[in-house]
Amino acid sequence: MARMHARRRGISSSVRPYRKEIPAWSNSDVKEIEGKIIELRKAGLTCAQIGLVLRDKHGVPNVKLATGKRINAIVRENDMDTAIPEDLRNLMHKALGMRKHLVENKKDYHNKRQLHLTEAKVRRLAKYYVGTKRLPAGWVYKPETLEILLSR
């Protein structure tokens, strides 16, 4: 598959082995895994960070194989989901950093182009989340209010 803003293909990388059931050596207690996810979420970790902690410290190679649900679904069931989805928040944080850099370095044209591409991704993803009702109808990305929005 080609890259979004470049006319080239991606490089090959490692791929997780295809499995239909959880390995015998791993932790497969559903209640314990869900409890650990809730505990880590209360500690302020994102879904990606929770997955890394479960893999590295608790012997759960794949939460979906162990529980039948993704980490994000478990977090949503327990009403611990954030107002802005994690991937959109990360893109917005990246755009904020670029905007701060451009205030000091007005002639950085490479960064200016990258900011345009990043904000295009933010708008595209926001449009998707409004369509799937994860964001309220009429939600619009505004760079002026970005710092206030991310501080919540």
Residue pairs with C-beta under 8 A, 6 or more apart in sequence:
1 9
1 10
2 8
2 9
2 10
3 9
3 10
4 121
5 117
5 120
16 62
19 62
19 65
20 65
21 65
22 28
22 61
22 62
22 65
22 66
23 61
25 59
26 59
26 60
26 61
26 66
27 33
27 58
27 59
27 60
27 66
28 66
30 66
30 67
30 68
33 54
33 58
33 60
33 63
33 66
33 67
34 67
34 74
36 54
36 58
37 50
37 54
37 63
37 71
37 74
37 75
38 74
38 75
38 78
38 80
40 49
40 50
40 53
40 54
41 50
41 75
41 78
41 80
42 80
45 53
46 86
47 71
47 72
47 75
47 86
48 86
50 71
51 63
51 71
54 60
54 63
55 61
60 66
63 69
63 70
63 71
63 74
64 70
67 74
69 77
72 81
72 86
75 81
82 89
83 152
84 92
84 135
84 149
85 129
85 134
85 135
87 125
88 122
88 125
88 126
88 129
89 150
91 118
91 121
91 122
91 125
92 122
92 141
92 146
92 149
92 150
93 150
94 118
95 115
95 118
95 119
95 122
95 143
95 146
96 146
96 147
96 150
98 111
98 114
98 115
98 118
99 115
99 143
99 146
101 108
101 111
102 108
102 111
102 112
102 115
105 111
119 141
119 143
122 141
123 141
126 135
126 139
126 140
126 141
129 135
129 139
130 136
130 137
130 138
130 139
